């Protein structure tokens, strides 16, 4: 079986390389000499070689150009002469069984590289690592965790017809440090679960929690792709975190960076003295200064596919978000450089194998390109992702909300363009961490106007995000309407919840998540264009937008006023005669508004604007967003 797995590994076809390589607690056979009494004379003995099974650790390393390979660690005083590894395959596989080892022992591989230099390297397949700035791998037996999430996994799917509101978070800075230390995975869960349940989010997406040396890389430049981030605990503690999330009904998506890795010499960089993992050409370095994985190499493909499968299999992750897919589909992320066919083949293979092994797990692309077919199934020539981040929507939307209202009529298409292409992919609408760092300002700061107008526009924006078809993602702290950019070294500004304006944004998102779950029109078959219809799309002079969404027995109308103009009576078109009730208005005082809302139900009248058969006349406050629900006549009675 092991050699079959090795064959698949070398051909880029396995997603279980972690079962072979690395350091595994197991029983191994050792030889020892014992004194055996002679039958003729029991007082005399002869030496015989005896084999027996004993607990220990099997180490395996793949390093084709290495020689004179040893395991060094705290168990042998880092002496390279004690535990020499044996080459067991001509492809460059070395192994050694060492008895009597235990969890948390530190180790590295010591060998002569292709250049004749002796180097000490961390285990690429290590399940655990020293807390930075330590660089050693650590032993950890990942078998035997007791899970309690079977009911959740039985009903899990890829959420195409379900609401999916994702809370993106950085574990270390959500609550920040306590008494100078990071909270553990379990301690974070203690605070996080009731918070997410109250807000109504269905999933969390945790920024990379594989081992990485530099805090400022946020995990996107890793050194240990199988190693759980030791800042917050060991692998069992992360399993406990996911298990508790699942018991609370919350899915967990892992952010993973399969494009590049940290340049630290003790890790993957020039691992055996050759570019084992990186490109050996002008594409060796990424735009971030890190090394780029050569995704055309089969062992590299197996390495990365297996890493993602490892977190799905052992940690019950519900989805993988692949970072920087633009740097996969195009060389260096530049369309002018052409498609990187070796990398796109890797992505197709990854998505195909993961979906076969885990048909309820989501694969999500963070992709800023217009590359076609990212979420199209493999059998139809696509890349096979389930969802793609709509970064075009995010950029156009935030630019529009930043505009002085005087100029919005000239940029009207920024709010309408997304629906011209939306149904070409399964899009996810992100307001992510990338938008609130590095001088870009927070979501609140991006809005036009003074203090009052900024809050009004933020409320409008969040309703627009939920009203627009597509799954939702918001970065932690957006619900607090923070003024300060996110800093990975600081806690979120929780004190803001004491201020009514900020607390009102929290309550708005809480109500939006409730409506999102309750109304089928907002999530059922949302990638089918028959469920969406513009009601007011050409009114650039007023900068008022309206559309409807219908699915099953749910019918909602959304109206947005993008200017500070107040209208006591404003008419938008309707396609269905009857009565509508207002279920949300951002100008209500509970959300920090002036209370210019529609208290009574609204009945349609004939002849609406933009050639609609009926019209709805509403009170429309400055920068307000309204959600109306159609009431069936029987329900009204």
C-alpha positions as CSV (number, residue, x, y, z in Angstrom):
1,X,0.0,0.0,0.0
2,X,2.8,2.4,0.9
3,X,4.5,1.9,-2.4
4,X,1.3,2.5,-4.3
5,X,0.9,5.7,-2.4
6,X,4.4,6.6,-3.2
7,X,3.8,5.9,-6.9
8,X,0.8,8.2,-6.8
9,X,2.7,10.8,-4.9
10,X,5.5,10.9,-7.6
11,X,2.8,11.2,-10.3
12,X,0.9,14.0,-8.6
13,X,-2.1,11.9,-8.0
14,X,-2.4,11.4,-4.2
15,X,-4.2,13.5,-1.6
16,X,-2.9,11.4,1.2
17,X,0.8,12.0,1.2
18,X,0.6,12.8,4.9
19,X,-0.1,9.1,5.6
20,X,3.3,8.2,4.3
21,X,5.7,11.1,4.8
22,X,6.5,12.9,8.0
23,X,6.7,11.4,11.5
24,X,4.0,8.9,12.6
25,X,3.5,7.2,15.9
26,X,3.3,3.5,15.2
27,X,4.6,0.1,16.2
28,X,7.9,-0.9,14.6
29,X,10.0,-4.0,14.4
30,X,13.3,-3.9,16.2
31,X,16.1,-6.5,16.3
32,X,17.8,-7.3,19.6
33,X,20.2,-9.9,20.8
34,X,19.0,-12.2,23.6
35,X,20.6,-15.1,25.5
36,X,18.9,-18.3,24.6
37,X,19.5,-21.4,26.8
38,X,20.8,-24.6,25.1
39,X,18.6,-27.7,25.3
40,X,21.6,-30.0,26.1
41,X,22.9,-27.7,28.8
42,X,20.5,-25.1,30.2
43,X,23.3,-23.5,32.0
44,X,24.9,-22.4,28.8
45,X,23.4,-19.8,26.4
46,X,23.9,-18.7,22.8
47,X,23.2,-15.3,21.3
48,X,20.3,-15.1,18.9
49,X,18.7,-12.2,17.1
50,X,15.1,-11.6,18.2
51,X,12.6,-9.3,16.5
52,X,9.8,-7.7,18.4
53,X,7.2,-4.9,18.0
54,X,7.7,-1.7,20.0
55,X,6.0,1.7,20.2
56,X,7.9,4.5,18.4
57,X,7.9,6.9,15.5
58,X,8.5,6.2,11.8
59,X,10.2,9.1,10.1
60,X,10.0,9.4,6.3
61,X,11.6,12.1,4.1
62,X,11.4,12.9,0.4
63,X,14.6,14.6,-0.7
64,X,15.9,13.3,-4.1
65,X,19.2,15.1,-4.0
66,X,20.0,14.6,-0.3
67,X,22.6,12.1,1.0
68,X,23.9,11.1,4.5
69,X,20.5,11.8,6.0
70,X,19.8,11.7,9.8
71,X,17.1,12.5,12.2
72,X,18.3,14.9,14.9
73,X,16.3,16.0,17.9
74,X,16.2,16.6,21.7
75,X,16.0,12.8,22.1
76,X,19.5,12.3,20.7
77,X,21.1,15.6,21.8
78,X,21.0,16.7,18.1
79,X,23.7,14.3,17.3
80,X,23.6,13.5,13.5
81,X,25.6,10.2,14.0
82,X,23.0,8.3,16.2
83,X,19.9,8.0,13.9
84,X,21.0,7.6,10.3
85,X,18.1,7.2,7.8
86,X,18.0,4.5,5.2
87,X,17.3,5.2,1.6
88,X,14.3,2.9,0.7
89,X,13.5,4.1,-2.8
90,X,15.6,5.4,-5.7
91,X,13.2,8.4,-6.1
92,X,14.8,9.8,-2.9
93,X,12.8,8.4,0.0
94,X,14.5,7.9,3.4
95,X,13.0,6.3,6.5
96,X,13.9,5.4,10.0
97,X,12.0,3.9,13.0
98,X,13.0,5.3,16.4
99,X,11.5,3.6,19.4
100,X,10.4,5.2,22.6
101,X,9.6,8.7,21.5
102,X,6.8,10.9,22.8
103,X,4.6,13.9,21.9
104,X,6.2,17.3,21.6
105,X,9.8,16.1,21.1
106,X,11.6,18.5,18.8
107,X,13.4,17.3,15.7
108,X,14.8,18.2,12.2
109,X,16.3,16.4,9.3
110,X,20.1,16.7,8.9
111,X,21.6,15.9,5.5
112,X,24.1,16.8,2.8
113,X,22.4,18.7,0.1
114,X,23.1,18.8,-3.7
115,X,25.7,21.5,-3.2
116,X,27.7,19.4,-0.7
117,X,26.6,21.5,2.3
118,X,25.2,19.9,5.5
119,X,21.8,21.5,6.4
120,X,19.2,21.1,9.0
121,X,15.6,21.3,7.7
122,X,12.2,21.2,9.3
123,X,10.0,18.4,8.3
124,X,7.7,19.5,5.4
125,X,5.0,17.1,6.7
126,X,5.3,17.8,10.4
127,X,2.0,18.0,12.2
128,X,3.2,20.4,14.8
129,X,6.1,22.9,15.2
130,X,7.8,25.0,17.8
131,X,6.4,28.3,18.7
132,X,8.1,31.1,16.7
133,X,10.9,32.1,16.7
134,X,11.7,28.4,17.2
135,X,12.2,26.6,13.9
136,X,12.0,22.9,14.8
137,X,9.3,20.4,14.0
138,X,7.6,18.7,16.9
139,X,6.2,15.2,17.2
140,X,2.5,14.9,17.7
141,X,0.2,11.8,17.5
142,X,-2.8,13.1,15.6
143,X,-4.8,9.8,16.0
144,X,-7.6,9.3,18.5
145,X,-9.4,12.6,18.9
146,X,-13.1,11.9,19.9
147,X,-15.5,13.9,17.8
148,X,-19.1,14.9,18.6
149,X,-20.1,16.5,15.3
150,X,-21.7,13.6,13.5
151,X,-25.2,15.3,13.3
152,X,-23.7,18.4,11.7
153,X,-21.6,16.4,9.2
154,X,-24.7,14.4,8.2
155,X,-26.5,17.5,7.0
156,X,-23.6,19.4,5.6
157,X,-23.5,20.3,2.0
158,X,-22.1,23.0,-0.3
159,X,-24.8,25.5,0.5
160,X,-25.9,26.3,-3.1
161,X,-29.6,26.6,-1.9
162,X,-28.8,27.6,1.6
163,X,-27.9,30.9,3.3
164,X,-24.2,31.3,3.8
165,X,-23.0,34.3,5.8
166,X,-19.3,34.0,6.5
167,X,-17.5,35.8,9.3
168,X,-13.9,36.1,8.3
169,X,-11.5,36.3,11.2
170,X,-7.9,36.4,12.4
171,X,-7.8,34.2,15.5
172,X,-5.0,36.1,17.3
173,X,-6.4,39.6,17.0
174,X,-10.1,38.9,17.5
175,X,-9.8,39.2,21.3
176,X,-6.1,39.9,21.3
177,X,-3.6,38.8,23.9
178,X,-4.6,38.2,27.5
179,X,-1.8,38.7,30.1
180,X,0.7,38.8,27.3
181,X,-0.3,35.5,25.7
182,X,-2.4,34.3,22.8
183,X,-5.7,32.7,23.7
184,X,-5.8,29.0,22.8
185,X,-8.2,27.6,20.2
186,X,-10.6,26.4,22.9
187,X,-10.5,29.7,24.8
188,X,-11.3,31.6,21.6
189,X,-14.2,29.3,21.0
190,X,-15.6,30.1,24.4
191,X,-16.1,33.7,23.4
192,X,-16.7,33.2,19.7
193,X,-19.5,30.7,19.6
194,X,-22.1,32.8,21.6
195,X,-21.1,35.9,19.6
196,X,-21.6,34.3,16.2
197,X,-24.8,32.6,17.3
198,X,-26.2,36.0,18.4
199,X,-25.1,37.7,15.2
200,X,-26.5,34.8,13.1
201,X,-23.5,33.9,10.9
202,X,-23.6,30.5,9.4
203,X,-19.8,30.0,8.9
204,X,-16.5,31.4,9.9
205,X,-13.5,31.6,7.7
206,X,-10.2,31.6,9.6
207,X,-7.2,33.1,8.1
208,X,-4.3,30.6,7.6
209,X,-3.5,28.7,10.7
210,X,-0.6,26.6,9.3
211,X,2.8,27.3,10.8
212,X,4.3,30.7,9.7
213,X,7.2,32.6,11.2
214,X,6.3,36.3,10.6
215,X,3.2,37.6,12.3
216,X,2.8,40.3,9.6
217,X,2.3,37.8,6.9
218,X,-1.0,36.7,8.6
219,X,-0.2,33.1,7.7
220,X,-0.1,33.6,3.9
221,X,3.7,32.9,3.8
222,X,4.0,29.6,5.6
223,X,6.8,27.2,6.4
224,X,4.7,24.2,7.7
225,X,1.8,23.4,5.5
226,X,0.6,20.4,7.6
227,X,1.6,22.0,10.9
228,X,-1.1,23.6,13.0
229,X,-0.2,27.1,14.1
230,X,1.4,26.7,17.5
231,X,0.5,30.3,18.5
232,X,-2.9,29.0,19.7
233,X,-2.2,25.4,20.6
234,X,-1.7,21.9,19.3
235,X,-3.7,19.8,16.7
236,X,-6.1,18.4,19.2
237,X,-7.0,21.8,20.4
238,X,-7.8,22.9,16.8
239,X,-9.9,19.8,16.4
240,X,-11.7,20.7,19.6
241,X,-12.3,24.2,18.2
242,X,-13.9,22.9,15.0
243,X,-15.9,20.2,16.9
244,X,-17.4,22.8,19.2
245,X,-18.2,25.1,16.2
246,X,-20.0,22.2,14.5
247,X,-22.0,21.4,17.6
248,X,-23.1,25.0,17.6
249,X,-24.2,24.7,14.0
250,X,-21.4,26.9,12.6
251,X,-19.3,25.8,9.6
252,X,-15.5,26.3,9.5
253,X,-13.7,27.4,6.3
254,X,-9.9,27.3,6.2
255,X,-8.0,30.0,4.3
256,X,-5.1,28.3,2.5
257,X,-2.3,29.7,0.4
258,X,-1.2,27.1,-2.3
259,X,0.7,29.7,-4.4
260,X,3.8,30.6,-2.3
261,X,5.8,29.9,0.8
262,X,8.3,31.7,3.1
263,X,11.9,32.0,2.0
264,X,13.4,30.8,5.4
265,X,16.3,28.5,4.7
266,X,15.4,26.0,7.3
267,X,12.1,25.3,5.6
268,X,11.0,24.5,2.0
269,X,13.3,26.9,0.2
270,X,15.9,25.1,-1.9
271,X,15.1,22.1,0.3
272,X,17.6,19.5,-0.9
273,X,19.9,22.1,-2.4
274,X,17.7,22.3,-5.5
275,X,14.4,24.1,-6.2
276,X,12.4,21.1,-5.1
277,X,9.3,23.1,-4.4
278,X,9.8,26.4,-6.2
279,X,10.2,27.3,-9.9
280,X,13.7,27.2,-11.3
281,X,13.3,30.2,-13.5
282,X,12.2,33.9,-13.6
283,X,9.0,32.9,-11.7
284,X,10.8,31.6,-8.6
285,X,9.8,34.7,-6.6
286,X,6.2,35.9,-6.1
287,X,5.1,39.5,-6.1
288,X,5.2,39.4,-2.3
289,X,8.9,38.4,-2.2
290,X,8.1,34.8,-1.2
291,X,8.9,31.6,-3.2
292,X,6.3,30.4,-5.7
293,X,5.3,26.8,-5.7
294,X,6.1,25.1,-9.0
295,X,2.6,23.8,-9.6
296,X,3.7,21.9,-12.7
297,X,5.7,19.4,-10.6
298,X,3.8,16.3,-9.7
299,X,5.3,15.8,-6.2
300,X,4.5,19.5,-5.4
301,X,0.9,18.9,-6.5
302,X,0.6,15.9,-4.3
303,X,2.2,17.9,-1.4
304,X,-0.4,20.7,-1.6
305,X,-3.4,18.6,-2.5
306,X,-2.7,16.4,0.5
307,X,-2.2,19.3,2.8
308,X,-5.7,20.6,2.1
309,X,-7.2,17.1,2.3
310,X,-5.4,16.6,5.6
311,X,-7.2,19.6,7.2
312,X,-10.5,18.4,5.7
313,X,-10.0,14.8,6.9
314,X,-8.5,15.3,10.3
315,X,-10.0,18.6,11.3
316,X,-13.4,18.3,9.6
317,X,-13.0,21.6,7.7
318,X,-16.2,22.5,5.8
319,X,-14.4,24.4,3.0
320,X,-11.1,25.5,1.7
321,X,-10.6,29.1,0.4
322,X,-7.7,29.1,-2.0
323,X,-5.8,32.3,-1.8
324,X,-4.4,34.3,-4.9
325,X,-5.9,32.1,-7.6
326,X,-5.1,34.9,-10.0
327,X,-1.4,33.9,-9.5
328,X,-2.4,30.3,-10.4
329,X,-4.3,30.9,-13.6
330,X,-1.9,33.5,-15.0
331,X,1.9,33.6,-14.7
332,X,2.6,36.0,-11.8
333,X,-1.0,37.0,-11.8
334,X,-0.7,38.9,-15.0
335,X,-3.1,38.1,-17.8
336,X,-0.6,39.5,-20.4
337,X,1.8,36.7,-19.4
338,X,-0.7,34.0,-20.5
339,X,-2.3,31.1,-18.7
340,X,-0.1,28.9,-16.5
341,X,-1.5,25.6,-17.8
342,X,0.6,23.5,-15.4
343,X,-1.0,25.4,-12.5
344,X,-4.6,25.3,-13.9
345,X,-4.2,21.5,-14.3
346,X,-3.2,21.4,-10.6
347,X,-6.3,23.3,-9.6
348,X,-8.6,21.0,-11.7
349,X,-7.0,17.9,-10.2
350,X,-7.3,19.4,-6.7
351,X,-11.0,20.3,-7.0
352,X,-11.8,17.0,-8.7
353,X,-10.1,14.8,-6.1
354,X,-11.4,16.8,-3.1
355,X,-15.0,16.7,-4.3
356,X,-14.8,12.9,-5.0
357,X,-13.4,12.3,-1.5
358,X,-15.6,14.9,0.3
359,X,-18.7,15.7,-1.7
360,X,-20.1,18.1,1.0
361,X,-17.0,20.2,1.2
362,X,-16.7,23.6,-0.5
363,X,-13.8,24.8,-2.6
364,X,-13.6,28.6,-2.9
365,X,-11.4,30.7,-5.1
366,X,-10.1,34.1,-4.2
367,X,-9.6,35.3,-7.7
368,X,-9.4,38.8,-9.1
369,X,-9.2,37.9,-12.8
370,X,-11.9,37.5,-15.5
371,X,-10.7,34.0,-16.2
372,X,-13.7,32.1,-17.5
373,X,-15.1,29.0,-15.9
374,X,-13.6,29.2,-12.4
375,X,-16.8,27.7,-10.9
376,X,-17.8,25.7,-13.9
377,X,-17.7,21.9,-13.3
378,X,-14.7,20.0,-14.6
379,X,-16.8,18.0,-17.0
380,X,-17.7,21.2,-18.7
381,X,-14.2,22.5,-19.0
382,X,-14.1,24.6,-15.8
383,X,-11.7,24.8,-12.9
384,X,-14.2,23.1,-10.6
385,X,-14.5,25.5,-7.7
386,X,-17.8,25.9,-6.0
387,X,-17.6,29.6,-5.4
388,X,-15.5,32.6,-6.5
389,X,-14.9,35.8,-4.7
390,X,-16.5,38.7,-6.7
391,X,-13.7,41.2,-6.2
392,X,-15.0,43.3,-9.1
393,X,-18.3,43.8,-7.2
394,X,-16.3,44.8,-4.1
395,X,-14.1,47.3,-5.9
396,X,-16.9,48.9,-7.9
397,X,-19.2,49.0,-4.9
398,X,-16.8,50.6,-2.5
399,X,-15.7,53.2,-5.1
400,X,-19.4,54.1,-5.7
401,X,-20.1,54.5,-1.9
402,X,-17.1,56.8,-1.6
403,X,-18.3,59.2,-4.3
404,X,-19.8,62.6,-3.6
405,X,-23.5,62.1,-4.3
406,X,-23.3,64.9,-6.9
407,X,-21.1,62.7,-9.1
408,X,-22.9,59.4,-8.5
409,X,-25.1,59.8,-11.6
410,X,-22.0,59.7,-13.8
411,X,-20.9,56.4,-12.2
412,X,-24.3,54.8,-12.2
413,X,-23.1,51.7,-13.9
414,X,-20.8,50.8,-10.9
415,X,-23.9,49.6,-9.1
416,X,-25.6,47.9,-12.1
417,X,-22.6,46.3,-13.9
418,X,-22.3,43.4,-11.5
419,X,-25.6,41.9,-12.5
420,X,-24.4,42.0,-16.2
421,X,-21.9,39.2,-15.4
422,X,-23.1,37.8,-12.1
423,X,-24.7,34.6,-13.4
424,X,-21.5,33.6,-15.3
425,X,-20.0,32.2,-12.0
426,X,-21.1,31.2,-8.5
427,X,-20.0,34.5,-6.9
428,X,-19.4,35.3,-3.2
429,X,-19.5,38.9,-2.1
430,X,-16.6,39.8,0.1
431,X,-15.9,42.8,2.4
432,X,-12.7,41.2,3.6
433,X,-9.5,41.9,5.6
434,X,-7.8,43.1,2.4
435,X,-10.1,46.2,2.4
436,X,-9.3,47.4,5.9
437,X,-5.5,47.4,6.1
438,X,-2.4,49.2,4.7
439,X,-3.8,52.7,4.5
440,X,-7.0,51.7,2.7
441,X,-9.2,52.8,5.6
442,X,-12.0,50.9,7.3
443,X,-15.4,50.3,5.7
444,X,-16.8,53.3,7.6
445,X,-13.9,55.5,6.6
446,X,-14.5,54.6,2.9
447,X,-18.0,56.1,3.0
448,X,-18.6,59.7,1.7
449,X,-19.6,62.5,4.0
450,X,-19.6,63.6,7.6
451,X,-20.1,61.4,10.7
452,X,-23.9,61.0,10.3
453,X,-23.7,60.3,6.5
454,X,-20.9,57.8,6.9
455,X,-23.0,55.7,9.2
456,X,-26.1,56.0,7.0
457,X,-24.1,54.8,4.0
458,X,-22.6,51.9,5.9
459,X,-26.1,50.7,6.8
460,X,-27.1,51.1,3.1
461,X,-24.0,49.2,2.0
462,X,-24.6,46.2,4.3
463,X,-28.2,45.9,3.1
464,X,-27.0,46.1,-0.5
465,X,-24.5,43.3,0.1
466,X,-27.3,41.1,1.6
467,X,-29.8,42.1,-1.1
468,X,-27.5,41.4,-4.0
469,X,-27.4,37.7,-5.1
470,X,-24.3,35.8,-3.9
471,X,-23.1,34.4,-0.6
472,X,-21.9,36.9,1.9
473,X,-18.5,37.4,3.7
474,X,-17.6,40.2,6.1
475,X,-14.3,40.6,8.0
476,X,-14.4,40.7,11.8
477,X,-14.9,44.2,13.1
478,X,-17.0,45.4,10.2
479,X,-20.0,44.8,12.5
480,X,-18.5,47.4,15.0
481,X,-18.1,50.1,12.3
482,X,-14.5,50.6,13.4
483,X,-12.6,53.8,12.6
484,X,-9.2,52.1,13.0
485,X,-7.7,49.8,10.4
486,X,-7.2,46.2,11.4
487,X,-3.9,45.5,13.1
488,X,-2.9,41.9,13.6
489,X,-1.1,42.8,16.9
490,X,-4.2,44.5,18.5
491,X,-7.6,43.3,19.6
492,X,-10.8,44.5,17.9
493,X,-12.1,47.8,19.4
494,X,-14.8,46.1,21.5
495,X,-15.3,49.3,23.5
496,X,-17.1,50.7,20.4
497,X,-20.2,48.6,21.3
498,X,-20.8,51.1,24.2
499,X,-21.6,53.8,21.6
500,X,-25.1,53.7,20.1
501,X,-24.1,54.5,16.5
502,X,-21.6,51.6,16.4
503,X,-23.9,49.2,18.4
504,X,-26.7,49.9,15.9
505,X,-24.5,48.5,13.0
506,X,-24.2,45.3,15.0
507,X,-27.9,45.0,15.4
508,X,-28.5,45.7,11.7
509,X,-26.2,42.8,10.7
510,X,-27.9,40.6,13.2
511,X,-31.3,41.5,11.6
512,X,-30.0,41.0,8.1
513,X,-28.7,37.6,8.9
514,X,-32.1,36.7,10.3
515,X,-33.9,37.9,7.2
516,X,-31.4,36.2,5.0
517,X,-32.1,32.8,6.7
518,X,-35.9,33.3,6.8
519,X,-36.5,34.4,3.2
520,X,-36.0,31.9,0.5
521,X,-35.8,34.7,-2.1
522,X,-32.4,35.7,-0.6
523,X,-30.7,32.3,-0.9
524,X,-32.7,29.7,-2.9
525,X,-31.4,29.1,-6.4
526,X,-29.7,32.5,-6.3
527,X,-27.5,31.7,-9.2
528,X,-30.6,31.3,-11.5
529,X,-31.4,34.6,-13.2
530,X,-35.1,33.9,-13.2
531,X,-35.2,34.9,-9.5
532,X,-33.8,38.4,-10.0
533,X,-35.5,41.4,-11.7
534,X,-34.6,45.1,-11.9
535,X,-37.4,47.4,-10.9
536,X,-35.5,50.7,-11.2
537,X,-32.2,50.5,-13.0
538,X,-31.9,53.6,-15.2
539,X,-32.7,56.4,-12.8
540,X,-29.2,57.9,-12.7
541,X,-30.5,61.4,-12.0
542,X,-32.0,60.4,-8.6
543,X,-29.4,57.6,-8.0
544,X,-32.2,55.4,-6.7
545,X,-32.1,51.7,-7.4
546,X,-34.7,49.0,-6.9
547,X,-34.9,45.3,-7.7
548,X,-36.9,42.3,-6.6
549,X,-36.0,38.7,-5.8
550,X,-38.5,35.8,-5.8
551,X,-38.2,32.1,-4.9
552,X,-40.7,29.6,-3.7
553,X,-43.3,31.5,-1.6
554,X,-40.9,34.4,-0.8
555,X,-41.0,37.7,-2.7
556,X,-38.9,40.7,-1.6
557,X,-38.4,44.2,-3.0
558,X,-35.2,46.2,-2.2
559,X,-35.0,50.0,-2.6
560,X,-31.8,52.1,-2.2
561,X,-31.5,55.8,-2.1
562,X,-27.8,56.7,-2.8
563,X,-28.1,60.5,-2.1
564,X,-28.9,62.7,0.8
565,X,-32.2,63.7,-0.7
566,X,-35.3,63.0,1.3
567,X,-38.6,61.9,-0.4
568,X,-41.9,61.9,1.4
569,X,-43.4,60.1,-1.6
570,X,-41.2,58.1,-4.0
571,X,-42.6,55.6,-6.6
572,X,-40.7,52.5,-7.8
573,X,-42.1,49.9,-10.2
574,X,-43.6,46.6,-9.2
575,X,-44.5,43.5,-11.1
576,X,-47.0,42.0,-8.8
577,X,-50.2,43.6,-7.7
578,X,-51.0,43.5,-4.0
579,X,-49.8,44.5,-0.6
580,X,-46.2,44.8,0.7
581,X,-44.9,45.2,4.2
582,X,-41.7,46.9,5.2
583,X,-39.6,44.4,7.1
584,X,-36.4,46.6,7.3
585,X,-35.6,50.2,6.9
586,X,-32.1,51.5,7.7
587,X,-33.4,54.9,8.8
588,X,-35.1,53.4,11.9
589,X,-33.8,54.8,15.1
590,X,-32.8,51.3,16.3
591,X,-30.2,51.4,13.5
592,X,-29.1,54.9,14.2
593,X,-31.4,56.7,11.7
594,X,-34.0,59.5,12.0
595,X,-37.1,57.2,12.0
596,X,-38.4,58.2,8.5
597,X,-39.8,54.8,7.8
598,X,-43.0,53.3,6.3
599,X,-45.1,52.1,9.2
600,X,-48.1,50.9,7.4
601,X,-48.4,48.3,4.6
602,X,-48.0,49.6,1.1
603,X,-50.6,48.8,-1.6
604,X,-49.7,48.9,-5.3
605,X,-51.2,51.3,-7.7
606,X,-51.4,50.9,-11.5
607,X,-48.7,52.2,-13.9
608,X,-45.2,52.2,-12.4
609,X,-42.0,53.9,-13.7
610,X,-39.7,52.2,-16.2
611,X,-42.6,50.4,-17.9
612,X,-43.7,48.4,-14.8
613,X,-47.4,47.5,-14.6
614,X,-47.7,48.7,-11.0
615,X,-46.0,51.1,-8.6
616,X,-45.1,51.2,-4.9
617,X,-45.0,54.7,-3.3
618,X,-42.8,54.8,-0.2
619,X,-41.2,57.3,2.1
620,X,-37.5,57.3,1.2
621,X,-35.0,58.8,3.7
622,X,-31.6,60.1,2.8
623,X,-29.1,57.3,2.1
624,X,-31.7,54.7,3.2
625,X,-32.2,51.1,2.2
626,X,-35.6,49.4,2.4
627,X,-36.7,45.8,2.2
628,X,-40.4,45.1,1.4
629,X,-42.0,41.7,1.6
630,X,-45.0,40.8,-0.6
631,X,-48.0,39.7,1.4
632,X,-50.2,37.0,-0.1
633,X,-53.8,38.2,0.0
634,X,-54.7,35.1,2.1
635,X,-52.0,35.9,4.6
636,X,-53.2,39.5,4.8
637,X,-56.7,38.4,5.5
